[in-house]
């Protein structure tokens, strides 16, 4: 059990880095299963990444980690059954399904777990794989998939990030051509495709709504550095915004963050784009009128909690509508406990800015909620204790160290 103890009111200033993106690194690690030669990948130091490496080891891959880089040799992989305890712990274990099927023609797994932010079914993953020739059977809580993969046209009813990535990984070794329509367009999908192309895959259109894949016989190996984390970058800029600060995130890619940077500007921040992204906050933030989460290039659901937290102390009122996940406002009760004025009506949260928040003991129940409560603590009067830091560690590498280096008064306390 770990918690952050934060004394609010310090202005955050300076330069920092976001590091490699969790949401790019996790599918790339799953895709390592497809490689017939060794692969080197630069990885962020996150608990989700460590769990994914554990899964690869349990499936029989050779894995060694030196500093930021992991060497993965999937030639020795021999197991097509996903370890139940680890898949129960993390949603991203579902990424292994496509690669295991492509490799062994069969796969067995349990329903994936992860943050409690909605139902998060996997029907789109399974129906896409069925189109590629896979039969799916459920027995005693386990799901059994089998079949030799062939190319097909797949139309996703919703542009699911995970389903697009799973189908992409399954299709690269399938026989013939696969076309994924209404594919998710997130930059992490382009990054996964670039990794697969480095291994020898033939993919066109990744990052657009139609992805076309020509199956190949085998894939090789290579060395890859995933894209920088646009959500970590956005969170660090939000930390500058909420403390009246001035922070440059050196590796942030503005082109991936347009919707978020536009909201910062609507709130009165100055955003400078050059070598990275710099945010200079005004004395008092202004409320944005509305914020609607959408699939990329819309506003990312993973930044919803952080921007709503900024709205809590902005001048004026705004409405935040969550369209991607159905259960992503749980943390607002914690913000209300710190003095925020938030009313929830269905999928929309109405936020009226208050002059200040007051420090309190609050509980993070998912990753981005944890980041948001940390932001609240940075600007609150007095001390804030954020419990549930293990959720934050899933997606932010030593967040307290990064924030402290920018001037925050924050420390980790572990039982
Ligand atoms: C990924 C990201 C996550 C981000 C999300 C949306 C990773 C590791 N995680 O999650 O951080 O919040 O994209 O940008 O990359 N859905 C179905 N059936 C399915 C799959 C999804 O109904 O088979 C629904 C989900 O319940 C959700 C919506 O589609 O309501 C979006 O989910 P999806 O895009 O699949 O998100 P993830 O890949 O789980």
Boltz pocket constraint, residues with backbone or C-beta under 6 A from the ligand:
constraints:
  - pocket:
      binder: B
      contacts: [[A, 22], [A, 23], [A, 24], [A, 26], [A, 91], [A, 92], [A, 118], [A, 119], [A, 120], [A, 121], [A, 122], [A, 123], [A, 124], [A, 125], [A, 126], [A, 158], [A, 159], [A, 160], [A, 161], [A, 162], [A, 163], [A, 184], [A, 188], [A, 300], [A, 301], [A, 302], [A, 323], [A, 324], [A, 325], [A, 326]]
      max_distance: 6.0
